[in-house]
Amino acid sequence: MGKYGVSVLKKFFLIIVALTTLLSASDSTIEQKIYKVIIEALVPNQETIRVWSDDKKYSKLLSSVDNIIFINNPNDADFLLLDHYHKGITHARGVIFVTNLQLLEDMQKSAVGGFFWQKGRPNILFLRQNLRKEHITLPNSMQEYIEDEL
């Protein structure tokens, strides 16, 4: 390859890296916005929402959201965002929400819903009986995501 061929390859490589970075940043921004809407819908009318998660990536993802603070003790949380099953967590006082379908199936008696990606698409599910048990009424814009069973 001549000297111009290498230069073109370098530019092409830089463009690919830049696009990949932008796309991954926009995915996390979309995910951040979705979680913000979900958390505020499940814990309404609260100035500051105390969130606990078993995965640090969510504290990074949501750290810039104004009214959300992450805490260290799940028993003090208003909202618990779970990525893994925890035996004792089902008795926590906060609203339990999960990050994958299998966990939602495993915790369908205690989790109010879940948000997860399948085939590159975001999926949101809320379980009607658990919303009722927690006395949560979702806004009209989220009614389509409520299921009677999995």
Backbone bond lengths (Angstrom), bond angles and torsions (degrees), N, CA, C in turn:
res aa  C-N    CA-C-N  psi(-1)  N-CA   C-N-CA  omega(-1)  CA-C   N-CA-C  phi
1 M - - - 1.437 - - 1.515 108.81 -
2 G 1.303 116.17 142.24 1.454 120.49 178.05 1.517 110.71 -77.32
3 K 1.337 115.32 177.69 1.460 119.12 -176.67 1.526 112.01 -64.88
4 Y 1.333 118.19 -26.99 1.460 120.27 179.13 1.525 111.41 -77.54
5 G 1.322 117.91 -29.58 1.472 121.91 178.01 1.521 111.88 -63.31
6 V 1.323 116.75 -42.03 1.464 121.30 178.54 1.529 109.82 -66.53
7 S 1.296 117.23 -41.19 1.466 122.13 179.77 1.534 110.62 -62.17
8 V 1.318 116.56 -42.87 1.467 120.92 178.65 1.530 109.90 -64.49
9 L 1.338 117.85 -41.63 1.466 121.03 178.54 1.527 111.25 -63.16
10 K 1.324 116.93 -39.97 1.464 120.47 178.27 1.524 110.69 -63.14
11 K 1.331 116.64 -43.86 1.467 120.39 178.79 1.527 110.81 -63.88
12 F 1.316 116.34 -43.05 1.462 121.73 178.69 1.532 110.02 -60.16
13 F 1.332 116.31 -45.40 1.458 121.59 179.51 1.530 110.29 -61.39
14 L 1.328 118.15 -44.17 1.460 121.49 179.43 1.528 111.76 -63.68
15 I 1.329 116.47 -38.32 1.462 120.41 177.44 1.528 110.47 -63.96
16 I 1.328 116.85 -43.95 1.475 121.25 178.79 1.526 110.33 -61.41
17 V 1.324 117.50 -45.30 1.472 121.20 179.01 1.525 110.24 -61.91
18 A 1.324 117.53 -43.63 1.462 121.20 -179.62 1.528 111.12 -63.86
19 L 1.322 117.43 -44.69 1.467 120.91 178.67 1.519 111.49 -62.92
20 T 1.320 117.18 -42.86 1.460 121.26 178.90 1.523 110.29 -60.89
21 T 1.311 117.23 -43.27 1.463 121.89 178.82 1.520 110.78 -63.19
22 L 1.324 116.90 -44.89 1.460 120.52 179.42 1.522 111.73 -63.43
23 L 1.322 116.99 -43.90 1.461 120.37 -179.48 1.519 111.59 -64.98
24 S 1.323 117.85 -42.49 1.458 119.39 179.40 1.524 110.28 -68.13
25 A 1.312 118.27 -35.16 1.462 120.97 177.14 1.522 110.07 -65.90
26 S 1.323 117.90 -41.13 1.455 119.73 -179.50 1.522 110.83 -69.35
27 D 1.341 118.74 -33.60 1.462 121.42 175.66 1.515 110.58 -61.42
28 S 1.337 117.34 -44.69 1.460 119.74 -179.69 1.526 110.39 -68.96
29 T 1.325 117.99 -33.83 1.452 120.92 176.79 1.523 110.18 -65.45
30 I 1.309 117.23 -42.45 1.463 121.68 177.09 1.528 109.40 -62.34
31 E 1.311 116.46 -46.57 1.461 120.99 179.69 1.528 110.53 -61.49
32 Q 1.318 116.92 -41.34 1.458 121.59 178.79 1.529 110.19 -60.93
33 K 1.320 117.20 -45.25 1.467 121.24 -179.69 1.525 111.10 -64.43
34 I 1.327 116.65 -40.81 1.466 120.30 179.28 1.527 110.22 -63.08
35 Y 1.331 117.51 -47.41 1.467 120.41 178.87 1.526 111.69 -61.96
36 K 1.303 117.17 -39.82 1.463 120.64 179.03 1.531 110.21 -59.25
37 V 1.322 116.91 -47.44 1.465 121.33 179.85 1.527 110.36 -62.90
38 I 1.334 116.89 -43.67 1.469 121.04 -179.17 1.527 110.43 -63.77
39 I 1.313 117.24 -49.04 1.472 121.01 -177.22 1.526 110.44 -62.14
40 E 1.321 117.10 -44.32 1.461 119.78 -179.79 1.529 112.36 -67.83
41 A 1.327 117.16 -29.25 1.467 120.14 176.70 1.528 111.41 -73.94
42 L 1.330 116.42 -36.74 1.467 120.20 -178.07 1.526 113.28 -82.33
43 V 1.318 116.63 -22.82 1.474 121.59 177.27 1.532 106.95 -127.71
44 P 1.336 116.65 72.78 1.465 120.04 -174.94 1.530 112.42 -77.99
45 N 1.303 114.66 163.47 1.470 122.84 172.75 1.524 113.77 57.04
46 Q 1.307 115.77 34.01 1.456 119.33 177.99 1.522 108.63 -124.34
47 E 1.315 116.72 126.56 1.451 121.05 -176.28 1.529 112.20 -63.69
48 T 1.335 116.17 -45.90 1.463 121.71 177.39 1.519 108.13 -124.78
49 I 1.325 116.07 129.43 1.464 121.14 -178.92 1.521 108.40 -106.77
50 R 1.329 115.49 121.82 1.464 121.52 179.65 1.517 108.78 -87.88
51 V 1.336 116.09 120.54 1.463 122.35 -175.21 1.525 109.32 -117.57
52 W 1.317 115.09 139.27 1.465 121.65 172.18 1.527 107.18 -124.43
53 S 1.324 116.67 138.77 1.457 121.76 175.90 1.518 109.67 -137.63
54 D 1.313 115.50 149.79 1.465 120.44 177.43 1.530 111.41 -89.12
55 D 1.323 117.39 6.03 1.461 121.65 178.50 1.529 108.79 -133.04
56 K 1.317 115.60 120.16 1.474 122.15 -176.17 1.524 113.50 -61.31
57 K 1.343 117.52 -22.27 1.468 118.29 -177.71 1.533 111.33 -63.11
58 Y 1.331 117.37 -26.83 1.460 119.34 179.51 1.515 111.84 -75.42
59 S 1.321 117.53 -32.48 1.466 118.47 175.62 1.528 110.01 -67.39
60 K 1.327 116.66 -35.93 1.472 119.67 175.35 1.523 110.26 -66.95
61 L 1.323 116.40 -45.40 1.457 121.76 -177.56 1.526 111.64 -61.02
62 L 1.321 116.58 -40.98 1.464 120.61 -173.00 1.524 114.30 -104.06
63 S 1.318 117.29 7.80 1.468 120.67 -176.01 1.527 113.15 -63.61
64 S 1.306 118.41 -25.53 1.469 120.38 -178.19 1.535 112.98 -92.95
65 V 1.321 117.72 1.83 1.462 120.40 177.74 1.532 108.02 -78.82
66 D 1.321 115.85 124.95 1.466 122.18 -170.22 1.521 115.72 -53.54
67 N 1.303 118.26 -50.95 1.463 120.57 -170.26 1.526 114.43 -95.96
68 I 1.328 117.45 12.54 1.465 121.27 -179.65 1.523 109.25 -112.60
69 I 1.337 115.39 129.63 1.464 120.00 173.07 1.529 108.03 -125.09
70 F 1.302 115.71 142.97 1.463 120.73 178.18 1.517 109.15 -95.08
71 I 1.328 114.84 137.22 1.456 120.77 -179.37 1.524 109.39 -121.78
72 N 1.326 116.42 165.04 1.463 122.09 -175.62 1.524 114.60 -91.38
73 N 1.317 117.15 -20.55 1.459 120.31 -175.65 1.532 110.29 -108.75
74 P 1.328 118.46 117.03 1.470 120.00 -178.72 1.529 112.88 -63.06
75 N 1.325 117.49 -25.39 1.468 120.47 -179.26 1.521 112.78 -70.99
76 D 1.337 117.43 -15.36 1.465 121.76 179.04 1.529 112.56 -101.89
77 A 1.316 116.93 3.46 1.471 121.10 -174.15 1.523 112.15 -85.28
78 D 1.323 114.79 147.29 1.465 121.44 170.94 1.530 109.84 -86.30
79 F 1.324 115.23 -26.62 1.472 122.14 -174.48 1.519 107.87 -140.99
80 L 1.328 116.72 125.50 1.462 121.90 178.50 1.523 108.48 -111.54
81 L 1.299 116.10 121.18 1.464 122.89 -178.97 1.522 107.79 -107.27
82 L 1.334 116.03 106.31 1.452 121.04 -172.07 1.520 112.48 -106.66
83 D 1.330 113.57 135.09 1.451 121.85 175.03 1.532 110.32 -107.06
84 H 1.351 116.39 -15.64 1.474 122.61 -178.88 1.523 109.07 -137.71
85 Y 1.309 115.78 160.17 1.462 121.47 177.62 1.523 110.32 -75.78
86 H 1.335 115.88 135.44 1.462 122.88 175.77 1.518 107.18 -130.14
87 K 1.301 116.55 120.57 1.463 121.36 -174.88 1.530 112.95 -56.88
88 G 1.313 118.24 -51.51 1.460 121.41 -175.37 1.511 115.34 -79.78
89 I 1.291 117.82 -11.40 1.462 121.65 -173.66 1.531 112.30 -70.51
90 T 1.307 117.63 -20.61 1.467 120.31 -177.98 1.525 112.26 -64.43
91 H 1.329 117.28 -14.59 1.464 120.80 179.60 1.523 112.46 -103.92
92 A 1.315 117.62 9.35 1.463 121.07 177.60 1.525 108.90 -67.49
93 R 1.318 116.34 157.14 1.466 119.66 -176.34 1.523 112.88 -81.30
94 G 1.321 118.31 -19.70 1.458 121.74 -176.73 1.517 112.90 -80.55
95 V 1.310 115.25 167.55 1.462 122.92 176.81 1.533 108.16 -73.11
96 I 1.328 116.74 128.99 1.456 121.16 -178.59 1.526 109.36 -98.20
97 F 1.334 115.20 128.93 1.454 123.25 -179.65 1.523 107.15 -135.94
98 V 1.324 117.70 140.90 1.469 120.44 -173.13 1.526 112.06 -119.33
99 T 1.346 114.55 168.02 1.463 120.19 -172.64 1.522 114.39 -113.83
100 N 1.341 117.58 9.11 1.469 118.58 175.24 1.519 110.19 -154.49
101 L 1.315 115.76 154.90 1.459 122.32 -175.01 1.518 112.23 -63.61
102 Q 1.330 118.26 -42.28 1.461 120.85 -179.47 1.526 110.86 -60.67
103 L 1.316 117.14 -42.02 1.462 121.07 178.51 1.531 110.66 -66.52
104 L 1.316 117.27 -37.70 1.461 120.54 176.67 1.528 110.11 -62.35
105 E 1.324 116.83 -41.01 1.467 120.27 176.66 1.526 110.77 -63.90
106 D 1.337 116.65 -42.20 1.466 121.03 -179.81 1.526 112.34 -67.33
107 M 1.326 117.17 -30.29 1.459 121.23 -174.75 1.527 112.35 -114.30
108 Q 1.317 117.00 27.99 1.455 119.22 -173.73 1.523 114.61 -66.90
109 K 1.307 117.84 -11.00 1.467 119.60 175.60 1.526 112.28 -87.01
110 S 1.342 117.31 -17.09 1.465 119.04 -176.62 1.529 114.52 -124.23
111 A 1.310 119.06 -28.28 1.472 121.32 -179.67 1.520 109.93 -80.24
112 V 1.339 116.53 138.47 1.468 119.71 178.58 1.514 111.68 -82.45
113 G 1.348 116.31 -16.55 1.456 118.32 179.87 1.506 112.06 172.83
114 G 1.336 114.11 -171.90 1.447 120.16 -179.26 1.513 111.79 -155.04
115 F 1.313 113.96 155.70 1.461 122.51 174.90 1.516 107.24 -132.35
116 F 1.333 115.90 126.56 1.462 120.60 -176.72 1.519 108.67 -156.60
117 W 1.323 114.78 162.72 1.457 121.49 179.71 1.524 109.16 -102.25
118 Q 1.327 117.14 133.36 1.462 123.28 173.45 1.517 108.33 -134.95
119 K 1.322 114.98 127.72 1.461 120.95 179.77 1.532 111.47 52.65
120 G 1.326 115.67 39.15 1.452 121.24 176.78 1.516 115.34 76.59
121 R 1.333 116.82 7.72 1.458 120.07 -178.76 1.524 110.24 -119.13
122 P 1.324 116.01 143.37 1.470 118.68 176.87 1.525 110.34 -75.73
123 N 1.322 116.24 138.05 1.459 122.75 176.77 1.518 108.52 -124.27
124 I 1.315 115.46 129.79 1.455 121.74 177.33 1.518 107.40 -122.66
125 L 1.326 115.56 130.49 1.462 121.24 177.22 1.515 109.15 -134.07
126 F 1.316 115.74 137.32 1.454 121.85 172.19 1.522 107.34 -122.75
127 L 1.317 116.74 142.31 1.458 121.75 -179.70 1.531 109.31 -99.61
128 R 1.327 114.89 117.05 1.465 121.71 -173.49 1.531 112.52 -54.13
129 Q 1.344 117.51 -47.64 1.470 119.53 -175.63 1.530 111.81 -63.59
130 N 1.327 117.87 -34.95 1.464 120.02 -179.85 1.527 111.90 -78.01
131 L 1.320 116.85 -31.65 1.462 119.51 172.98 1.532 109.49 -62.27
132 R 1.323 116.35 -43.68 1.471 120.66 178.36 1.522 111.19 -63.34
133 K 1.329 115.61 -44.52 1.465 120.81 -179.72 1.530 111.23 -59.39
134 E 1.341 116.82 -35.95 1.472 122.08 179.44 1.534 112.41 -89.55
135 H 1.341 117.09 1.15 1.471 122.85 -179.76 1.531 111.55 58.74
136 I 1.339 114.77 45.29 1.466 121.06 -179.70 1.525 109.43 -109.11
137 T 1.321 115.57 128.21 1.460 121.23 173.65 1.519 106.74 -113.72
138 L 1.319 115.52 117.59 1.465 120.26 -179.48 1.525 110.55 -78.86
139 P 1.327 116.51 152.02 1.471 119.53 175.33 1.530 110.63 -62.43
140 N 1.310 115.73 158.55 1.471 121.43 -179.36 1.527 112.16 -53.95
141 S 1.319 117.35 -35.33 1.464 121.00 -177.79 1.537 112.96 -65.35
142 M 1.333 117.40 -14.58 1.465 120.71 -178.12 1.525 113.01 -111.06
143 Q 1.303 117.27 0.09 1.464 120.96 -176.99 1.529 112.80 -60.29
144 E 1.312 117.18 -32.84 1.465 120.56 -177.77 1.530 113.40 -66.98
145 Y 1.331 117.51 -13.67 1.463 121.63 -177.85 1.537 112.07 -95.13
146 I 1.329 117.10 1.24 1.460 120.47 -178.87 1.522 109.57 -85.83
147 E 1.320 115.60 131.69 1.464 123.10 179.02 1.531 109.44 -120.97
148 D 1.321 116.16 147.07 1.463 120.28 175.50 1.517 111.72 -77.94
149 E 1.312 116.52 -31.93 1.476 120.97 177.69 1.529 108.99 -157.40
150 L 1.323 114.61 163.62 1.480 119.76 179.37 1.510 110.81 -83.08
